[in-house]
Amino acid sequence: MPKKLINEIFLLRSISCLSILLLHSLARAYADENHTINLLRVLLTFGTPTFIFISEFILARSYPHELPAHFWSKRLKYIMVPYILFGTFYALLKAFEASISSGNNLAGSFGHFLWRHLLLGDYHGYFILVIFQFYLLHFFFHKYLKMWKPPLVMGIALLINVAYLGFFNFVKPYPTDIGVYIWEKFYWIPFFGWLFYFTLAYYCGRNFSLFISFLNKNAKWIIISPLLIGSICLYLFDSQIISSISSKRVDMVFFTTSMILLIYYIATKISKVPKIFVWISQYSFGIYLIHPVFLAVMYLVYNRLSFEVYPSLMTLFYFIGSLLLSCATTFVLNKIPYGIYFAGKISIGMNDKKISSRSVLDRKTIHG
């Protein structure tokens, strides 16, 4: 089966990637000390769960009947192997830091961080473990999902998702080290905290023409809803009802959904996605994996300087610097032997020869 080019995904993926990059750049520059910036950071967390939607949307849209024979081998090689290698790399960096700052045994620290990274997803690559859970759900439940009623499935998934996140948002952690760890980090990993995005993406991708029709018929509400829901999110944060800056806030389920629909709607109205967004989309996986390294390096360099820079300028420096350096590193790694297993593949672009011309015709048919 030829791959289907979904032009709108370029814009959705690149904006989600840039939102994560800006979120982390602001955290480095302001360090939780500016309330207005923290309000902005709350809204920027929509980027992470949007990648759940993108991943499943592409599967449901491109493979409506069954997954291709090479599905698992490609994802193990180009997604899971980079997760393992980068988890090992970050464990080594943390072990060096612990050895220098606290005098801890290097080998012992490395082993401690390594098993936590790879088995518990205790670094920013945890998201790959979440994605693989949904690959499995798609593989085992696809034949049932296509027969069940979409409103019922999405409604149940939303209830599970909201109940799960609500529990960890509002219930205090069990007063043990393990309990605190689960509440602070590990509850991110099980798929229950992301389930609604998966079902939404599945039915939008599988019923693509109906999805586009829904966007067009409800354009006014799709444009307004991020403003309304975003205001509620900011109120909940400002009043300390939900005090965390995280994509795992229960209110972010609704805000993220509204942003996905808005960005996708905007993308359908653009005759051609700007090349800069296509380019960022192609490098998004490498940016996601690598940018924390360059943010940390730039932060250390800045702290050694004898003068201060306005946080707004530092944010711009962190943002642009980590973006370009991550893309350059991904490009180089894709050119050297086995480098692709470290940063993942550079994804397809609009002119990729692997894409069937029928994809373009398909899009024209859908959008009129």
C-alpha positions, 0 to 999 in steps of 0.5 A: 500500500502506498503511503498517504501524504497528510499535509496537515500533519506537517503543521500539527507536528511542527507546532507541537514540537516548537511548543515543547521546545519553547516550554523548556526554553522558558523553564531554563530562562525564567526558572519558575520565577515569573508568574505570567511566564508560568501561565504561558507554560501551562498552555504550551504543555499541549504539545506533548499529548498532541504527538499521541494524536498524530501517531495514531491518526497516521496509523488509522488514516494510512492503514485502515484495514491492517498494519503492514508486515514491516510495522514492528521491525521499523518502529523497534529499529527507529524508535525503540532503539533510539529510546534505549541509546538515549536513555543510556546516554542520559544515564551516563551524563547524570552519573557523571554529574552525581559523581562530580557534585556528590562524590558518588560512585560512577558505576553505581550511579550509572546503573541506578539511572540506567534501569530507571531510564529504560524500565521506568521511562525516568527521563524525557524519552518516557513518551516513547513507552507511551507511544508503544503502548498505543501501538499495541492497543491498535494492533490488538483492538483495531478489529473491534474499534472499527465495529464499535460506535465512535461516540461510545468508545470516545466517551468511555475513553474520556471518562477513564482519562479524566478519572485517572488524571483527576485521581493523581491531580487531586489525591495526595500521594501515599507517604512512602518513597515509592508512593511519592515517585508514582505520583510525581513521575510514574503515573505518566507512563500507563496509557490511561492518562492518554487514552482519549487522544488515542481514540479521538485520533483513531476515529478521526483518521479512519473517518477522515472525510467526516472529520474534515466535514466536522471541522468545517461545520463547527468552525466557529466553535473550533476557533473559540474553544481554545480561548474559553478552555485555555482561560479555564486552565489559567484560572485553575493554575492561578487559583492553585486548584491545579498548581502543576505545569504539566501535560498530565493536568486533567484540564489539559485533556480538553485544552489539547483537544481544542488545540488539535482541532484548531491547528488542523482546521487552520492547516486545511485552509492553507493551500500549501504548508510553509517549508519551514514547518515541513522541515521542522516536522521532518526533524521533530523526533530528533529535536525531541530527543536531543534538545535537552542536551543543548539546553543544558549545555547552553545553560551551563555556559551562560552561568559561567558568563560574567554578565546577565542577559534579559530572560526574554533574550535568553529564551530566544537564544535557548529556543533557536540554538537548541532547535538548530543544533538538534536539527544539525545533529540529527542530520549528521547522525543520519549520514553516518553508519548506525547514526540513524539508530541514535536519533531516529530517521528524518521523516518524509517531506512533501516531495518524498518519492515514496509518497504516491501521487494518489495521496495528493489526489485523495487530499484534493477530493476530500477538500474539494 
